[in-house]
Amino acid sequence: MRYIKAFNNNVALVKDLSGLEWVVMGTGVGFQKKKGDLIEEESIRRKFAAEDSAAKKPLVQVLDHMDPDVLDVAVEVVKNAEVSLNTTFENNIYLTIADHLNFAIKRANEQIEYVETNRWEVKNLYPKEYLAAQEAIRLVFDRLDVLLPKSEETFLTYHFVNGQQTKKTRIEETLKMTEVINRIIEVIQYHFQVKLDEESLSYTRFITHLRHFFIRQFKQNHIEDQEVDLTIVEVVKSKYPRSYQAVEKIAHLLERKYGWSLSPNERLYLALHIWRLTSQLETK
């Protein structure tokens, strides 16, 4: 790799032997380098093809118009989120977060706040990601002395949720997932006439199940029907009738609103999760 220019001490534009340009990250990778200097591969921690895009714009264009301090904070935000969420994001989230924070800071300085209406749902459906978003906002304030508006808690949460899905998952899919999960929760609470305990382990497990269910539905990768013993389904229907009735209502909602169908296997797992979720709350 040959050095072309630096965006800050830890981010630089380089060219490989074939002539392809890369944006690379690494401690001191852009410090006191001259054009044409050799960049050792060992010093590179992450790299991005320069023709890729963040927020639909060329990387070099994005980085050229970004305060180097914002880029440093974005990297720290992502690293902190990886630790708190116990995950490893794809490389592209660094530039996605950097680009997002860059414009969020500009909006904050201009006292412009976007209206968002899903904060309650997002906070309860993605509590760990929401806490990571709050920590990111605190970090921006500590490092850059800019207080981002409350709406950024929701927007950053979506980025962290989205970053844990497959490469092809988009923010639009995460928004739809939030809508679907919220509707399912509403059906269950209305059916049982209870308020679910959002702090319980059963609730956390249920939300995780719904997130995987959504991904299977969206990618059309359903649990195979032949793997389920229909006798077990009948036992569950008999032993946990209210839970299975809730599943039928959910199935009707998903078919009518989204055109999705639940296999017997998916109905079985969903019924068991609902029973576990409501067994301590149900009084009737």
C-alpha positions in Angstrom: 0.0 0.0 0.0 1.3 3.5 -0.9 0.2 6.6 1.0 -1.8 9.2 -0.9 -3.2 11.5 1.8 -4.5 11.6 5.4 -7.9 12.5 6.7 -6.5 12.5 10.2 -3.6 10.7 12.0 -5.5 7.4 12.0 -7.3 7.4 8.7 -5.7 7.7 5.3 -6.2 7.2 1.6 -3.8 4.7 0.0 -3.3 2.8 -3.3 -2.5 -0.9 -3.6 -0.2 -2.5 -6.2 -3.0 -2.9 -8.7 -3.9 0.8 -8.5 -7.1 0.4 -6.5 -7.6 3.1 -3.8 -8.5 2.3 -0.2 -9.5 4.2 2.9 -7.6 2.6 5.7 -7.8 2.9 9.5 -5.0 2.2 12.0 -3.2 3.9 14.8 -0.9 6.5 13.3 -1.5 5.3 9.8 -1.6 8.8 8.5 0.9 10.5 10.8 3.7 12.4 9.2 3.5 10.5 5.9 4.4 11.8 2.5 2.8 10.9 -0.8 4.2 7.6 -2.0 5.3 6.4 1.4 4.9 2.7 2.0 2.1 1.7 4.4 2.7 -1.5 6.2 -0.2 -4.0 6.1 0.4 -4.7 9.8 -0.5 -1.1 10.7 -3.9 -1.3 9.0 -6.8 -2.4 11.2 -9.7 -1.8 8.8 -10.0 -0.8 5.2 -12.7 0.3 2.8 -12.7 0.3 -1.0 -12.7 4.0 -2.0 -15.4 3.5 -4.5 -17.8 2.3 -1.9 -20.4 4.7 -0.5 -21.5 6.0 2.8 -24.9 7.7 2.7 -24.8 7.4 -1.1 -21.7 9.5 -1.5 -18.1 8.6 -2.4 -16.0 7.9 0.7 -13.3 10.4 -0.2 -15.9 13.1 -0.7 -17.5 12.3 2.6 -14.2 12.3 4.5 -12.8 15.4 2.8 -15.7 17.4 4.1 -15.6 16.0 7.6 -14.0 17.4 10.7 -11.2 14.9 11.6 -12.4 15.1 15.3 -15.8 13.8 14.2 -14.2 10.9 12.5 -12.2 10.0 15.6 -15.4 10.2 17.8 -17.3 8.0 15.3 -14.6 5.3 15.6 -14.8 5.5 19.4 -18.6 5.3 19.3 -18.5 2.1 17.2 -15.8 0.5 19.3 -17.8 1.2 22.5 -21.0 -0.1 20.9 -19.2 -3.3 19.9 -18.2 -3.9 23.5 -21.6 -3.1 25.1 -23.5 -5.2 22.5 -20.9 -8.0 22.5 -20.7 -7.9 18.7 -18.4 -7.1 15.8 -19.9 -4.8 13.2 -19.1 -4.8 9.5 -16.5 -2.2 8.4 -19.0 0.0 6.7 -20.6 1.0 9.9 -17.6 3.2 10.8 -18.2 5.5 7.9 -22.0 5.3 8.2 -21.8 6.5 11.8 -19.2 9.1 10.9 -21.4 10.5 8.1 -24.5 10.4 10.3 -22.8 12.2 13.2 -21.2 14.8 10.9 -24.6 15.9 9.8 -26.3 15.4 13.2 -23.7 17.8 14.7 -24.4 20.4 11.9 -28.1 20.1 12.5 -27.6 20.5 16.3 -25.4 23.6 15.8 -28.2 25.0 13.6 -30.8 24.0 16.2 -32.6 21.7 13.7 -34.2 18.6 15.2 -36.0 15.9 13.2 -39.3 14.7 14.5 -39.4 11.0 15.2 -42.4 9.2 16.7 -41.0 5.7 17.6 -38.8 6.5 20.6 -40.9 4.5 23.1 -41.0 1.4 20.8 -37.3 1.6 20.0 -36.3 2.0 23.6 -38.3 -1.1 24.6 -37.7 -3.3 21.6 -33.9 -2.6 21.4 -32.9 -1.7 25.0 -29.2 -2.6 24.6 -28.8 -0.7 21.4 -30.8 2.2 22.8 -28.3 2.4 25.8 -25.4 2.3 23.3 -27.0 5.2 21.4 -27.3 7.2 24.6 -23.7 6.5 25.4 -22.8 7.7 21.9 -24.6 11.0 22.5 -22.7 11.4 25.8 -19.4 10.7 24.1 -20.1 13.4 21.4 -20.9 15.9 24.1 -17.7 15.0 26.1 -15.4 15.0 23.1 -16.9 17.7 20.9 -19.0 19.8 23.3 -22.1 19.3 21.1 -25.3 18.1 22.7 -27.3 16.1 20.1 -31.1 16.2 20.3 -33.2 13.4 21.8 -34.2 12.2 18.4 -30.7 11.0 17.8 -31.2 8.3 20.4 -33.7 6.7 18.0 -31.7 7.2 14.9 -28.5 5.9 16.4 -30.3 2.9 17.8 -31.5 2.0 14.3 -27.9 2.1 13.1 -26.7 -0.2 15.8 -29.6 -2.7 15.2 -29.0 -2.5 11.5 -25.3 -3.0 12.0 -25.9 -6.4 13.6 -27.9 -7.8 10.7 -26.6 -9.1 7.4 -24.7 -6.9 5.0 -27.8 -6.4 2.8 -30.1 -5.4 5.7 -31.1 -1.7 5.3 -32.4 0.9 7.8 -35.8 0.6 6.0 -35.9 -3.1 7.0 -35.1 -2.3 10.6 -37.9 0.3 10.6 -40.3 -2.4 9.3 -39.0 -4.9 11.9 -39.8 -2.4 14.6 -43.3 -1.9 13.3 -44.0 -5.7 13.0 -42.7 -6.5 16.5 -44.6 -3.6 18.0 -47.8 -4.9 16.4 -47.3 -8.4 17.7 -46.7 -7.1 21.2 -49.9 -5.1 20.9 -51.9 -8.2 19.9 -50.5 -10.2 22.8 -51.2 -7.4 25.4 -54.7 -6.9 24.1 -55.5 -10.6 23.9 -54.4 -11.3 27.5 -55.4 -7.9 28.8 -52.0 -7.5 30.5 -49.0 -5.2 30.4 -45.9 -7.3 29.6 -42.9 -7.0 31.8 -40.3 -5.4 29.6 -37.6 -6.0 32.2 -38.1 -9.8 32.3 -35.7 -12.3 30.8 -38.7 -13.9 29.0 -39.5 -10.6 27.3 -35.9 -10.2 26.2 -35.9 -13.8 24.8 -39.2 -13.2 23.1 -38.0 -10.0 21.4 -34.9 -11.9 20.2 -37.1 -14.6 18.8 -39.2 -12.1 17.0 -36.2 -10.4 15.5 -34.9 -13.7 14.1 -38.5 -14.5 12.9 -38.6 -11.2 11.0 -35.3 -11.9 9.3 -36.5 -15.4 8.2 -39.7 -13.9 6.9 -38.1 -11.0 5.1 -35.4 -13.3 3.6 -38.1 -16.0 2.9 -36.1 -18.5 4.9 -38.8 -20.2 6.9 -38.4 -23.1 9.4 -39.1 -26.2 7.5 -42.6 -27.7 8.2 -41.5 -31.3 8.0 -39.3 -30.8 11.1 -42.3 -30.4 13.4 -44.4 -33.2 14.9 -48.0 -32.2 14.4 -48.9 -34.2 17.4 -46.8 -31.8 19.5 -48.7 -28.9 18.0 -52.0 -30.4 19.0 -50.7 -30.9 22.6 -49.6 -27.3 22.8 -52.9 -26.1 21.4 -54.7 -28.2 24.1 -52.4 -27.3 27.0 -51.9 -23.6 26.2 -55.1 -22.6 24.4 -55.0 -18.9 25.1 -51.4 -18.7 23.9 -52.2 -20.6 20.7 -55.3 -18.3 20.2 -52.9 -15.4 20.4 -50.8 -17.0 17.7 -53.8 -17.4 15.4 -54.5 -13.7 15.8 -50.9 -12.8 15.1 -51.0 -15.1 12.0 -54.1 -13.4 10.8 -52.5 -9.9 11.2 -49.3 -10.9 9.4 -51.2 -12.5 6.6 -53.6 -9.6 6.1 -51.1 -6.7 6.6 -47.8 -8.2 5.2 -48.8 -11.2 3.2 -46.8 -13.5 5.5 -47.9 -17.0 6.4 -46.8 -18.9 9.6 -45.8 -22.5 9.3 -46.9 -25.0 11.9 -43.4 -25.0 13.3 -43.3 -21.2 13.6 -46.7 -21.3 15.3 -45.5 -23.8 17.8 -42.4 -21.9 18.8 -44.4 -18.6 18.9 -47.0 -20.2 21.2 -44.4 -21.6 23.6 -42.7 -18.2 23.8 -46.0 -16.4 24.4 -47.0 -18.9 27.1 -43.6 -18.4 28.9 -44.0 -14.6 28.5 -47.5 -14.4 29.9 -47.7 -17.4 32.4 -46.6 -15.2 35.3 -49.0 -12.4 34.3 -52.1 -14.2 33.3 -54.7 -14.2 36.1 -57.8 -15.4 34.2 
